[in-house]
Amino acid sequence: MVGLLIIIITVGVGTLLFLNTERFGKHPSGERLSKIKQSPNYKNGSFQNLNNTPMLAEGVGYGKVMYEFLFLSKPKEPSKNIPSVKTNLKALNPNENVLIWMGHSSYFMQLDGKKILVDPVLSGNASPLSFTTKAYSGTDIYTTDDMPEIDYLFLSHDHWDHMDYNTLKKLKPKIKNVITGLGNGAHLEHWGFNPEVILEGDWYDSIFNSDGFEIHITPARHFSGRGFKRAQTLWASFVLKSPTTTIYIGGDSGYDTHFKTIGKKFGPFDLAILENGQYDEKWKYIHMLPGEQLKAATDLNAKTVLPVHSGKFTLANHDWDEPFIKITALAVEQYKRVITPKIGEKVNLKDNALLFEQWWK
């Protein structure tokens, strides 16, 4: 009994020390917390979705989900390197309007002279433990050294597969402005970011309007949290309007009424970047199921869809290539334009006739 007690105490203390390491960030406090408490989206000590959003579907328990994921699920992963094309981001023609997807929900854009980066995860894994949630072979072709100076860094929320501590620490000297939801600046300041470059906002706040660029923070249906305590920081999507192009940056979100509201308020969109992967009927309220991306695109009045949140990590029970297979088939049926570039492939945002091979085959 004494030996067991020592083991329990040791594990408990070790876990507590681990959860207090820098990578977990900081919860908002002081003036930041006071501002959060004034938000209409913050109630009873946490941020809330616009509509009721259970973490799990009715009748599903966390024990069942964990047991299935650890012992029963066997999602197919790539049997060989994912094909990729490494575009030199520092050598781009400054007059090009391009997008380069980096796998999962990380992508770079050069738009009307501005350099933009979204949710960069470039450290080889999407977890506080470096040996778990590893990137597929061939997907981690970019490092922070490959990044030019970034005018706008968008961070949709603080989950490990979107806000990567190691990547952000290394990128810090190259970042001119960070656009994110309320509270996330607490993490960034804890990691050494200058508070003056952090632009936080609530849903439907207009963050920036200069040089023909508009940036608006908009809702998503999801949650946040890097440790055990959830919803202390705001999860978000974004509207990015440049002098020539309007883009919806979707972040993580289940399907809901906010897409139609955003479409009416800010649309039409030249491009909607929407999550397409890591879904399951068990958590259908916080991640879109196959087909809901195209429904969201219709609500947004989007001409083109770039599906992301897949192709790099296994975070759900479906096969790695299933999201690509399903959305391309549905796009043909519904006459929707869905683009599926390889990781690193340059997408000309002004060329609506571009075709992309089904590289996952």
N, C-alpha and C positions, 0 to 999 in steps of 0.2 A: 504493500500500500504506500509506503514512504517513497519507494522508487517510482511508482506511478504518479504520485503527487509531484515529485521533482520534474518528471517528464512534462506533465501538464503545465506546470509553472514556466518551465523553460520554453515550451512552444508558445505559450501565451505572451511571455515577455518578448520573445523573438519576433512574433507577429506584430506586436505593438511597435517595436523599434523599426521594423520594416515599413509599416504604414506611415511612419513619421520621417522617412527619408525624403529628400528633396523632390524626387520624381513624382510624388503624389500631389505636389502643389500645396496650395493653402485655400481654406475657405474664406469667403469675403468677410471683412470686418470694418469697423470704423465708419468713415464717410461712405465707403462703397456699400456697406451693408445698409446704412441708413437710406441711401438712394434706392436700393433694391426693395426695401420695405414699402416704398411709395408706389411701386409698380402694381398695376391692377392684375398682373399675372402672377403675383406672389401672394400666397394666402396660407395661413396656418403654418408658417415656418418653412415653406418651400415653394418653388415655382410650379405652376399648374398648366396643363394643356388647355386649349380653348374649349374642348369638349371632353367628357369623361373618357379616360384612356387607361384601362387596366394594363398592367405590364404583361399579364398572361391572359389568354382566352378563358372564357368561362369553363369551370370544371378542371382546369389544368393547374397542377401544383409544382412548386419549384423542385421538390424531391424527384418527381417523375422526369422533369426536364433534365436535371443533372444526371440522373441515372441513365437515361437514354443517350445523352451526349457522350458520357464517359464509357459506357459499356455496350450499348446496342447499335449506335449509329456508325456507319462506315461509309461516309461520303467519299466518292471517287475524287482523288487529287491527280494533278497532271503526272503522267508517266515519264515525261521528258521536259526539257527546258521550254518555257513559254517563249514563243517568238517575239522579238522586239527589234526596234530600230532606234538607235540613240542619236537624237537630234542635238546639235551643239546649241545650247540656249544662249550662250554668250556671243555667238556669231550670227544671230538672226538679223536679217535686214530690218532696220528700225521702222520701215514703212509697211511691213507685213502685219496682218491681223491673223494670228495663229493660236491654236490650242495644242498642247502636248499632254496627253494622259500618261500618268506614271503608275497606274495600277491602283486598285481599290478606289478611294475617294480623293486621291492626290492628283492635282493637275496644275499646269502652268499655262498662262495666257499672256500674249502680247497683244494689246488692244489700243489702237490709236495712240501709240507712243508710250503707253504705260505697261509696266511689267507686273503681273498679278500671279499670286500663288495661293492655292486653296488646300487646306488640311494636309500639309506635307508629312508623310510618314516614310522616312528614308533610312531607317536604322536596321532594317532586316526582320523586324518583328513588330507585333501590335499588342504588347502586353508589358506589365511591369517586370516580368521575368523573361530575360533575353532568350531562354531556351524554349519558350512556348510561343504559340501562334506565329510560327515562322513564315516568312514570305516564300512563295513557290520559287523554285529554281528558274532563273532567267528574268524574274520580275524586278529585282532590285538593282537596276542598271544605273540609276542616278544617285548621287551623293550630294551633300550640301556644298561640296567644292564645285559642283557643276552649275550651281545657281548664280545668276547675275544679281545685282542689287534689285530688291523687290519694292515697288511703289506701294502695293496694297497686298497684305497677307490677310486672307479670310480664314477664320477659325470658327467652324459651325457649332462645335460643342466640345466638352472636355474628355470624351471617351478616348481610350488608349489608341484606337485605330483611326483617330482624327487629330488628336492633340498629342504629338509625340515629343516627350521631354528631350531625348537625345538630339533629335533633329532641330528642335527650336533653340536649344542652347547654342548649337553650332551656327545656326542661321542668324542669330540675334544681331551681329554687326551689319548684316545686309538688309535689314528690314527698316523701311522708312515709316510705314503706318500699319497697324494691326486693326482689323475690323472684326468685332466679335460681340456676342451677347453679354448682357449684364453679369458681372461677377467674375468672368473669366480672366479679367486683368489681375486678379489676386494671384492666380497661378503664375502669370507672366512676370509680374513684379518680383515674386519670390524667386524666379529663375534669372533675375537680373535685367529684365527689360526696363527701359526708361519709361516711366508713366506717361510722358508727353507723347509717345508714339502710339499709345493704346487708346483706341476709340471704341468705347463700349456703348451699347444701346439696347433699348427695349423693342419689342415688336412694333413695327410701323414707325419707328424713329428714322428720320433722315439724317444720315451720319456725315455726308459729304456732298458738296455741290460746288464744283470749281473746274475750270478748264474744259467745260462741256461734259464733265463726269458727274453722275448722281449715284449715290450708294444709299440703299434703304435696307434696314433690317426687317425681316418679315417672319411670320410664324412657321413652325414645324410641329409635327406631332410625334414627340419622342420623349427623352428624359436625359439627365446628365449625372455625372458622378464618377470620380476616380477611385474611391474607396467604398466604404460601407454606407456612407450617408449620401443619399441621392438628392437631386433637384435643388442644389444650392446655387447653381449657376444656370444661366439661360441658354437653352438650345435654340438654334435659329436657322433660317434660310436667308437668302439675300437677293436683292434686285440690283444689278449693275447696269447702268445706262452710260454708254460712251457717246461721243458725237455721231457715231455711225451704227452702233449695235446695242441691242438690249438683251441681256442674258439673265436667266434665273439660275441661281446657285442653290441647289436644293438641300444640301446637308443630308441628314438622316430624318426620315419622316414616314409614318404610316399615312394612308390615304385619309383625307378628311375635307371639310368644307373650305379650309383656308386656301386651297389651290384656286378655287373659283373666285374667291374674294381678291386674291393677289392678281389674277388674270384681269379682272374688271378694273382694278385700281392702277395697274402698271403695264398691262399687256398692250398689244401683242408682243411676244418674245421671239427673237430670231433663233435663240437656242435655250432649251431647258435642260439642265444637268440634273438627273434624277437618280436616286438610289435604285439599284436592281440587283439584289443579292443579299445573302445572309437572312433570308426570310424563312418563315415557318408559320403554319396555321396556328401554332401554339402562341406566337407573339405577333399576331396579325394586326394589332392596333399600333404598333410602334415601328414596323417595317412593312413596306408595300409588298403585296403578293404579286406573282406574275400577272401582267395585264393592267394592273392598277397604275403603272407608270404612264401608259398611253391614255388612260382616263384622266390622269392628272395633267398630262400635256394638252389634252382637249380643253380642260378647265382653264388652263393658263393661256390658251390661245398661242401655243408654241409651234413654230414652223418645223423645228428639228429637235430631236431628243438625243442626248448623249447619256447612255446608261453607265453608271459607275457603281461603286461599292461591291465589286466582284473582281475576280481574276488575279488576286494576289494572296489572300488569306482565307482559311477555312474557319468560319465563325458560326456555321449552321450545318444542318444535316443534309442539305442537297448536294449533288455532285457539282464540282467546280465549274463545269461548262454549261450547266442547265440554265442559268440566267440568260446567257447569250443565245442559246438555242431557242428558248421560249419567246424572248422579246423580238427576235428577228422574224420568227414565224408569225407572230401576232401583228407585227408591223406590215408584213405583206398582206395579210388578211384585211387590215384596217386602213391600208393606204397611208400609213404614217412614215415619215422620214426618220429613221433611226441610224445613227452613225456609230460604227464599231472599229475605231482605229486600234492598231497594235500599241502596246506600251512604247512610248517614245516617238511614235509616228506623227509627223507634222500635219495638222488639219488646218487648211486654209478656210478661215471663217467667212470669207466672201465668195467662196465657190460652192454653190448649192447643188452642183452636179457631181461632186466627188463620190466615188464608189469605194467600198472597203471590202477586202476579202474576209471570208469567214475563217480567220486564223486559228480559232479554237479547234477546228477539225483536224 
